[in-house]
Amino acid sequence: MGTAWGSSTRRPVRVAILDHTAQLGGVELALVRQMDALAGREDVEARVILFADGPLVDRLREGGHEVEVLPIDEGIGTTTRHEAAGLRTALTSAVGAAPFVRRLARRLRELDVDVVHATTLKADLLGIPAARLARRPLVWHVRDRIAPDYLPGAVVRLMRTAAKHGPERVITNSRATAQTLPGAPGLTVVHPGLAPAQIAPAPRPAPPRVVIGIVGRISPTKGQLEFVRATARIADRHPDATFRIIGSPMFGHEEHEGEIRREIERLGLIGRVEMPGFSDDPSAEYDAMTLAVHASPTPEPYGQVVAEAMARGVPVVATDAGGVPEIVEGGPEPVGWLVPPGDVDALAAAMDEVLADPDGAERRGAAGWERARTALGIGPSTDTLIRVWREVAGVERPRVAIAHDYLTQRGGAERVVLEMARAFPGATIHTTLYDPEGTFPEFRDLDIRVSPLNRVGLLRRNHRAALPFLPFASSRLRIDADLVIASSSGWAHGFPTTGRKLVYCHAPARWLYQSDLYLGGDPRRSPTGLALLALRTPLRAWDRRAARTGERYLANSHVVAERIRDAYGIDAQVLPPPFAVDTSGPREAVPEAADWTDGYHLVVSRLLPYKNVDVVIRAFADLPERLLVIGAGPLLDELRATAPDNVRIATRLSDAQMRWAYEHATALVAASHEDFGLTPLEAGAFGKPTLALHAGGYLDTIADGVNGAFFDVPTVEAIREVVVRNRGAQWDAETIRAHVDAFSPRRFAECVRAAAHLLTQ
């Protein structure tokens, strides 16, 4: 298969991309990166049609891209947004554009394109009549917030009305932009991706000179004036700092550049604030910066310069509005400092804080680089863009859906679903229950389809109470797709589908095949256990029928593969779940262990009977070692009541606190019966070993003597013995981290795509 899922065996979609200008603005540089990413793809043939000549033409041709100039009347092409808001100018432009529209439509027919893709507001409007005359579907790619605080009111009204009736689909560069186009058809968010060359190979050390810079087109909406005024408030406290404004005016904003220079002179900052103009190599500018500032007083549609700075490992101070928070706060922790737009005092205070704490700034810069490297690359945005084009063009492609039991928790299985969604951009996700507050926030940006059970709040908050109803709900959650990838530990493999089904099995249902472990004892001794016994026979019959609907099985570990064979008679390929953890993010002390910075053993687990956390706690009762337990669940109160003095329990920690907990631990203790065993990989990412039960999924994630040691049975005596035996043991942190690298999200995505490909050929 080619680089995009499900497309290499089908003819490429032919796309004409329209841009009204050939000057090198932010949109145009993003277009160059996008064309570079499309080069070599077998599923798309893209060419650019520009309405004027200029530097962009040479830039595209240097990259080997198809580009042509179809010139428009200069008066129409250079009309500003504010001029276009006038009725007389608008009418004149519309009449004057008619000949150009006819020429454009004729050229689109000659090229026999499948899709017309407009990238600027002028191209959007001119594209409507041209695409209709050419009888080709139109896609808008909107990169401006269509709001009165960003555009003239008349332009906002025109664009919102046109968006509802002109294009087949509307793509926006952020959720913030999408919210300004209510009612637009098929709104899809495609964040502008970073090209590989924009992302530094590693977080860089702080540069020798103190340089604070702002990058962007000179414009009242970009905040250069606010930057200068904030600089005046802190320049005296940082006499060794240089302040740089990198950019040049466009679209009639030359006068604003003069206003900025006059403000620099008025505030006595000549020699301290430099204005070198436009840079065609912003990476070099970022690499020389101690701090990058984004100061737009008006909410930005996206904030590309923020992502670019993060990609070079530069700490960022940015305005808390528009699309910027989606960049800065999209990862486990914020990676920059956010300030209210237009608040010069807050901007100055944040800049001052960064300069006063270089170590903290360097940590945030490294965290920003990690987020840019893992989440802001151009690959996923390119896949989504092509998917939209193929949908609009009606080019044949397999429709992919993802099924999962219930999205009510934050666990390893839910992380697997997120990685599947990244591997198959645009796939719908089908589940019985979805609690946005209970699971990972990333699911809010995905297309989630739920069963009628989801209307019952009690069941959303307690999926175990829904057990008697789940076979009924699962059997009727019909999915219309060519391929369903079922992430299942009990129910999703039973969702009916119109197409083929690939099952990724976390484990056959514990409550059916391992009832004693699931309940922590004889099921006849509890009401829940008795209910399970009463339902077990019909549920097993349902479960085995459901298993036969899967045409291919993947198991997350060798022990689960054995259980699948025992329960269903099916041979499953082993594919470990993906693992990635941000070890470079901020740290925050865990209050319960803040005085234990010289070390402790660690348990990270849900507090359920089969996890054996109670046994670990009892094992530490007579040991000098200390134990920190992190987790939540039904046994929380009982465990807290019985914990000895050298055992402390913490719950609901932030990612920053989890990093601190792993970093200060001596070793992880894992005594549960796990299907895979994710926590040893989390500990290993921080160079920490694991003392684990010699069973289940730990056999896949732990290599004895490399990243951990085993004990044979989950008893007080066995756990105590392995702790004593490993006192003072010397573990190689780098060797442990190298072991963890084998479980990467990239490898998981490649393998699950390959398995899916076999079912769709």
FENJOKA-V34158 format. One record per run of one state. SS is the DSSP state (alpha for helix, beta for strand, coil for the rest). FROM is the first residue (numbers start at 1). LEN is the number of residues. Records with the same first field share a line. If there is no record, write none. Layout:
BEGIN
SS=FROM-LEN + FROM-LEN
END
This chain:
BEGIN
coil=1-12 + 20-6 + 39-5 + 51-4 + 63-3 + 70-4 + 78-3 + 85-2 + 112-3 + 119-2 + 135-2 + 143-10 + 166-3 + 173-2 + 179-9 + 190-4 + 195-1 + 199-11 + 216-2 + 219-5 + 238-3 + 247-2 + 250-4 + 267-3 + 271-2 + 278-4 + 288-3 + 294-10 + 312-3 + 320-4 + 329-8 + 340-4 + 357-1 + 376-1 + 394-6 + 405-2 + 408-4 + 424-4 + 432-2 + 435-6 + 446-2 + 451-1 + 456-1 + 462-1 + 476-3 + 480-3 + 489-3 + 495-2 + 498-2 + 506-4 + 514-1 + 520-3 + 526-1 + 548-4 + 556-2 + 569-4 + 575-16 + 594-7 + 605-4 + 612-1 + 620-7 + 631-5 + 643-4 + 651-4 + 665-2 + 671-8 + 686-3 + 694-4 + 702-2 + 705-3 + 712-4 + 726-7 + 741-4 + 760-2
beta=13-7 + 44-7 + 66-4 + 115-4 + 137-6 + 169-4 + 188-2 + 194-1 + 210-6 + 218-1 + 241-6 + 249-1 + 270-1 + 273-5 + 291-3 + 315-5 + 337-3 + 377-1 + 400-5 + 407-1 + 428-4 + 434-1 + 448-3 + 479-1 + 483-6 + 497-1 + 500-6 + 552-4 + 573-2 + 601-4 + 627-4 + 647-4 + 667-4 + 689-5 + 704-1 + 708-4
alpha=26-13 + 55-8 + 74-4 + 81-4 + 87-25 + 121-14 + 153-13 + 175-4 + 196-3 + 224-14 + 254-13 + 282-6 + 304-8 + 324-5 + 344-13 + 358-18 + 378-16 + 412-12 + 441-5 + 452-4 + 457-5 + 463-13 + 492-3 + 510-4 + 515-5 + 523-3 + 527-21 + 558-11 + 591-3 + 609-3 + 613-7 + 636-7 + 655-10 + 679-7 + 698-4 + 716-10 + 733-8 + 745-15
END
